[in-house]
Amino acid sequence: MGEPKPTLQWAEQTLRNLSEQGYTGTVTIRFAQGGVQGITVNQELQPRQQATIVPAQPLT
């Protein structure tokens, strides 16, 4: 079996965690069949800085 695909709920929780840490900016969520393929956050204060966040772990 392959790696578990992150779910939309995982993406929502990840974005909530970033918000609680003070991150703001534009978020791009890429979907693939069966789950979320990736999340990219472009911070508004530093638009050239990008952080790709994809630790594919199922929610418990």
Secondary structure, DSSP 8 states (H G I E B T S, - for coil): -------HHHHHHHHHHHHHTT--EEEEEEEETTEEEEEEEEESSSTT-EEE--------
